[in-house]
Amino acid sequence: MNVTMKPFQANGTVFAPPSKSDAHRAIICAALSGGVCTIAPIALSDDIRATIGCVEALGAASKIENKTLTIDGTGVFSNKAATLDCGESGSTLRFMIPVAAAGGVEATFLGRGRLPERPIGVYTEALPGKGVTVDTEGGLPLKISGQLKSGVYRVPGSVSSQFITGLLFALPLLKGDSDIILTSPIQSAGYINMTIRTMAKFGVEVDILDNGWHIRGRQHYVPSDYTTDGDWSQAAFFLVAGAVSGDVEVLNANIDSAQGDRRIAALLREFGAEVIQDGDRLRVKRSPMTAIDIDASQIPDLIPVLAVCACFANGVTRITNAERLRIKESDRLKTTAQLINSLGGKVKELADGLEITGVGKLYGGFAEGCGDHRIVMSAAVCASGAAEKIKCTDAMSINKSYPDFFEDYAKIGGTAELSEV
């Protein structure tokens, strides 16, 4: 399905949707608690549905009512053979592999889109030495069997923090103590901090080492009711629209969140936009902007929309340490550059980043969504600074992370007309 978005000046107030990253973690901890927990508010994106489906495949049960998800983990690990369909969710896949192994489950992992091609080598190298047989031809489907054992896990921090999160969830369930030791610098460290914080709310502790983490065995997740943070990754689209063309306020923007993407506020301020924080209310107003340099290593999900912002900043913005974006739902360095250039911007693709020359105004036109939710939502933000309407393909890829995006987009003045291809 295509979407056509008319030029507009962004003005209005939106409520940040529930954090997808936060919800993934809470669902898994709730299932592992062996009891009944509620998680609210919840947004049933495709990725969250995948995680719910996977914990149900392990024996948990769930129901949702009025944006409240109830997880009953009393039957978790009762299924000793299971098929876990991870959809297109990299988080679901990488979180659930060690969890299933900790339960001694003979599990088959499936996926769609680009997920079967995304890296899982950290596990294929680490798990066979710890009691788990891994059967794969290099991607999905992937089959595991055996019982995960405690010990020392040496893993790189430069591929994805999701592998570390998966091990953090699983290792407290084992009989002995374990250490996760980094063999390369960690990227997206904020997501690890989020994992540790969520685990603590469910009664499980992790000790931080100079080069990794120590996890005591024989711990127990405790049933707890959980309140999700607002999603800074998604709020960023509206905040950038405000910086580009108007005055936008986002509510439920917890500045104390463990989400690394809360850095969007500081980066927009560095660009020169007017940024006003009042508790959990964040307001961004248009002001003359100047190019900056951005290190993407800790904030990869922000890069497409930050590149859009850079189009309206005077000078050349350089984004570096973003090579991991090539293995997302699309090659996001390539597709972000294609998006902006197709609409009249000026972006040069680098080996590990982007170089964006500010043009002040985009023409509009036709853009490929590339089946990538963040590219489609970034195209919508482009409309707030475009001279003509923008037509973008793959509109419903937003369901992967933010099914209500176009409804919230309308609250700041955006229009999104859907049409069949």
C-alpha positions in Angstrom: 0.0 0.0 0.0 1.2 3.5 -0.8 0.7 6.7 1.3 0.6 10.3 0.0 1.5 13.0 2.5 0.8 16.7 1.8 3.2 19.5 2.8 2.3 20.9 6.2 3.6 23.0 9.1 3.9 20.8 12.2 1.9 22.1 15.1 0.2 20.2 17.9 0.5 17.8 20.8 1.0 14.0 20.8 1.3 11.4 23.5 4.4 9.2 23.0 3.4 5.6 22.3 4.4 2.8 24.7 8.0 1.9 24.2 8.4 -1.2 22.1 11.9 -1.9 23.6 10.5 -1.6 27.1 7.5 -3.8 26.3 9.7 -6.6 24.8 11.7 -6.8 28.0 8.7 -6.7 30.3 6.9 -9.4 28.5 9.8 -11.8 28.7 10.5 -11.0 32.4 6.8 -11.5 33.2 6.7 -14.9 31.4 9.8 -16.0 33.3 8.2 -15.0 36.7 6.0 -18.0 36.7 3.1 -15.9 37.8 0.5 -13.4 36.6 1.7 -9.9 35.7 0.1 -6.9 33.9 2.0 -4.6 31.5 0.5 -1.3 30.6 0.1 0.6 28.4 0.9 -1.7 25.5 0.7 -1.2 21.7 0.3 -4.3 19.7 2.8 -3.7 17.0 3.9 -6.7 14.8 7.1 -7.0 16.8 5.3 -7.1 20.2 2.9 -9.6 18.8 5.9 -11.8 17.9 7.3 -11.7 21.4 3.9 -12.5 22.9 3.6 -15.4 20.5 7.0 -16.7 21.4 6.4 -16.7 25.2 3.1 -18.4 24.5 4.9 -21.1 22.5 7.0 -21.8 25.6 3.8 -22.3 27.6 2.9 -18.9 28.9 -0.6 -17.4 28.3 -1.7 -13.9 27.6 -4.7 -11.6 27.1 -5.1 -7.9 26.3 -7.8 -5.5 27.4 -7.8 -1.7 27.3 -4.1 -1.5 26.4 -3.3 -3.7 29.3 -1.5 -6.9 28.6 -1.8 -9.8 31.2 0.9 -12.4 31.1 0.4 -15.7 32.9 3.8 -17.4 33.2 2.7 -20.4 35.3 3.1 -22.7 32.4 6.3 -21.4 31.0 8.8 -24.1 29.9 6.0 -26.7 30.1 6.4 -27.1 26.3 9.7 -28.9 25.8 9.4 -28.7 22.0 8.3 -25.5 20.4 8.3 -23.4 17.2 8.9 -19.7 17.8 7.9 -17.4 15.0 9.8 -14.2 15.4 8.2 -12.4 12.4 10.6 -9.6 11.4 11.7 -8.8 15.0 15.4 -9.0 15.6 14.8 -8.3 19.3 12.4 -11.2 19.6 14.8 -13.6 17.9 17.9 -12.6 19.8 16.2 -12.3 23.2 14.4 -15.7 23.0 17.2 -18.0 21.8 19.0 -18.1 25.2 15.7 -18.0 27.1 14.5 -21.2 25.3 17.9 -22.8 25.9 17.8 -22.0 29.6 14.5 -23.9 29.7 15.9 -26.9 28.0 13.5 -26.4 25.1 14.0 -28.0 21.7 13.1 -24.9 19.7 12.8 -24.0 16.1 13.1 -20.3 15.3 11.4 -18.8 12.2 11.3 -15.4 10.7 10.4 -13.3 7.7 11.6 -10.3 5.7 15.3 -9.6 6.2 15.3 -11.3 9.6 16.6 -14.7 8.3 19.7 -12.8 6.9 20.5 -10.8 10.1 23.5 -11.9 12.1 23.1 -14.6 14.8 26.8 -15.7 14.8 27.3 -14.6 18.3 25.0 -17.4 19.5 26.2 -20.1 17.0 29.7 -19.5 18.4 28.9 -19.1 22.1 26.1 -21.7 22.8 27.6 -25.0 21.5 30.3 -24.8 24.2 27.6 -24.3 26.9 25.5 -27.4 26.4 23.3 -26.3 23.4 23.3 -27.8 20.0 22.7 -25.2 17.3 21.5 -26.3 13.8 21.5 -23.6 11.1 22.7 -23.1 7.5 23.7 -19.5 8.5 20.3 -17.9 9.3 16.7 -19.0 9.8 15.3 -21.5 10.4 17.5 -22.1 13.4 17.0 -25.1 15.7 18.4 -25.5 19.2 18.4 -28.4 21.7 20.0 -29.2 25.0 20.3 -27.4 28.3 22.1 -24.1 28.6 25.0 -24.1 31.2 26.4 -21.4 33.3 29.9 -20.1 32.8 31.9 -17.4 31.1 30.5 -16.0 27.9 32.8 -13.9 25.8 30.8 -11.9 23.3 31.5 -8.9 21.1 29.7 -5.7 21.9 29.9 -4.3 18.4 27.4 -6.5 16.6 24.2 -5.9 18.6 23.4 -5.3 22.2 20.4 -7.7 21.7 22.7 -10.7 22.1 23.8 -9.5 25.5 20.2 -8.8 26.6 19.2 -12.3 25.6 22.0 -13.8 27.8 21.1 -11.5 30.7 17.5 -12.8 30.6 18.6 -16.4 30.6 21.6 -16.8 32.8 20.0 -16.0 36.2 17.8 -19.1 35.7 20.8 -21.5 35.7 22.2 -23.3 38.6 25.7 -21.6 38.6 27.0 -18.1 38.3 28.0 -16.7 35.0 30.0 -13.8 33.5 29.4 -12.0 30.2 32.8 -10.6 29.1 33.0 -8.1 26.2 35.5 -8.7 23.5 34.9 -5.4 21.8 33.4 -2.0 22.8 29.7 -2.0 23.5 27.3 -0.2 21.2 23.7 0.8 22.1 24.7 0.6 25.8 21.4 2.3 26.8 19.5 -0.8 25.8 21.6 -3.0 28.1 20.9 -0.6 30.9 17.2 -0.8 30.1 17.3 -4.6 30.3 19.1 -4.5 33.7 16.6 -2.0 35.0 13.6 -4.1 33.8 15.0 -7.3 35.3 15.5 -5.5 38.6 11.8 -4.6 38.7 11.1 -8.3 38.4 13.5 -9.1 41.3 16.6 -10.2 39.4 20.0 -8.6 39.9 23.0 -8.1 37.6 26.4 -7.0 38.8 28.3 -4.6 36.5 32.0 -5.4 35.9 34.6 -3.3 34.3 34.4 -5.3 31.1 31.0 -6.9 31.3 28.5 -8.3 33.8 28.3 -10.9 36.6 25.0 -12.8 36.9 24.3 -15.0 39.9 22.5 -18.3 39.2 19.4 -19.7 41.0 17.6 -16.3 40.9 13.9 -16.1 40.5 11.9 -13.6 38.5 9.1 -12.2 40.8 5.6 -11.5 39.4 5.2 -7.7 39.1 2.9 -5.2 37.4 4.8 -3.1 35.0 4.3 0.4 33.5 6.0 1.0 30.2 7.9 4.2 29.3 6.9 6.4 26.4 8.9 5.5 23.3 11.7 8.0 22.6 12.5 6.4 19.2 9.0 7.1 18.0 8.6 10.5 19.7 11.7 11.6 17.7 9.7 11.7 14.4 7.3 14.3 15.9 10.1 16.3 17.6 12.0 16.5 14.4 8.9 17.7 12.5 8.6 20.5 15.1 12.2 21.5 14.6 11.8 21.5 10.8 8.7 23.5 10.5 6.7 24.4 13.6 6.0 23.8 17.2 5.3 20.3 18.5 4.9 19.0 22.1 5.3 15.4 23.1 3.8 14.1 26.4 5.0 11.0 28.3 8.6 11.8 27.4 10.4 10.5 30.6 13.7 12.2 30.6 15.0 9.7 33.2 14.2 6.8 30.9 17.0 4.2 30.3 16.3 4.6 26.5 19.4 5.9 24.8 17.2 7.6 22.2 16.2 10.2 24.7 19.3 11.9 23.3 17.1 13.3 20.6 16.3 16.2 22.8 20.0 17.1 23.3 20.8 16.6 19.6 17.9 18.9 18.4 19.2 21.5 20.9 22.7 21.1 19.4 21.2 21.6 15.9 19.8 24.9 17.2 16.1 24.1 17.6 14.3 25.5 20.6 13.8 22.6 23.0 11.8 23.1 26.2 11.6 20.2 28.8 9.0 20.4 31.6 8.8 17.2 33.5 7.6 14.6 31.0 6.5 17.2 28.5 9.0 18.0 25.7 8.3 20.9 23.3 10.4 21.6 20.2 10.0 24.7 18.1 11.5 25.7 14.8 14.6 27.9 15.0 17.5 28.4 12.6 19.6 25.2 12.6 23.3 24.6 11.9 24.9 21.3 10.9 26.5 19.1 13.6 28.5 15.8 13.8 26.7 12.8 15.1 28.1 9.6 16.5 25.5 6.9 15.8 27.0 4.1 17.8 24.6 4.4 20.7 21.5 5.7 18.8 21.2 3.8 15.6 17.4 4.0 15.4 17.4 7.8 15.3 19.7 8.1 12.3 17.0 8.2 9.5 15.0 10.9 11.1 18.1 12.8 12.2 19.3 12.7 8.6 16.0 14.4 7.6 16.6 17.1 10.3 20.0 17.7 8.9 18.5 18.6 5.5 17.2 21.8 7.1 20.4 22.7 8.9 22.9 25.1 7.4 26.1 23.3 6.5 27.2 19.7 6.3 26.1 17.2 8.9 28.3 14.1 9.3 26.9 10.8 10.8 29.5 8.2 11.7 29.8 4.8 13.4 26.6 3.8 11.8 27.7 0.6 9.9 25.2 -1.5 11.8 22.4 0.2 10.0 23.2 -1.9 7.0 21.7 -5.0 8.6 18.4 -3.5 9.8 15.0 -4.0 8.1 16.7 -2.4 5.1 20.2 -1.2 4.5 19.3 2.0 6.3 22.4 4.0 5.2 21.5 3.3 1.6 17.7 3.7 2.0 17.9 6.8 4.0 20.2 8.4 1.4 17.9 7.3 -1.4 14.8 8.7 0.4 16.2 12.1 1.0 17.9 12.4 -2.4 14.7 11.3 -4.2 12.9 14.3 -2.6 15.4 16.9 -3.5 17.9 16.6 -0.6 21.7 16.1 -0.8 23.1 13.1 0.9 26.3 11.2 0.3 26.5 7.6 1.5 29.7 6.7 3.4 31.0 3.3 4.4 30.0 3.8 8.0 27.6 6.8 7.8 26.1 9.7 5.9 27.1 13.2 4.9 24.1 15.5 4.6 24.3 18.9 3.1 21.5 21.2 4.2 19.2 22.4 1.4 16.6 24.3 3.5 13.6 22.8 1.6 12.8 19.5 0.0 10.9 19.3 -3.3 8.7 16.4 -2.6 8.0 13.6 -5.1 8.1 9.8 -5.0 10.0 7.7 -2.4 10.5 4.0 -1.8 9.6 2.8 1.7 11.8 -0.2 1.2 9.6 -2.3 3.5 11.2 -0.4 6.4 9.0 1.3 9.1 11.6 3.9 10.0 12.1 4.9 6.3 8.3 5.4 5.8 7.9 7.4 9.0 11.0 9.5 8.1 9.3 10.2 4.7 6.3 11.5 6.6 8.5 13.9 8.5 10.0 15.1 5.2 6.5 16.4 4.3 6.8 18.9 7.0 9.5 20.7 5.1 8.5 19.9 1.5 7.2 22.1 -1.3 5.1 19.4 -2.9 3.3 16.2 -1.7 5.3 13.0 -1.1 4.1 9.6 -2.2 5.8 6.7 -0.4 5.5 2.9 -0.9 5.2 0.2 1.8 3.0 2.4 4.0 1.9 -0.4 6.3 5.4 -1.3 7.3 4.7 1.0 10.2 2.8 -1.8 11.8 6.1 -3.4 12.7 6.7 -0.8 15.5 4.0 1.9 15.5 0.6 0.9 14.0 -1.0 4.2 15.2 1.7 6.4 13.6 -0.5 8.0 10.9 -3.3 8.7 13.5 -0.8 10.6 15.7 0.8 12.2 12.7 -2.6 13.9 12.0 -2.5 15.4 15.5 0.4 17.6 14.4 -1.2 18.6 11.1 0.0 15.8 8.9 -2.2 14.1 6.3 -1.7 10.5 5.2 -3.9 9.3 2.3 -3.5 5.5 1.8 -4.0 3.9 -1.6 -3.6 0.5 -3.1 -0.6 -0.1 -5.2 
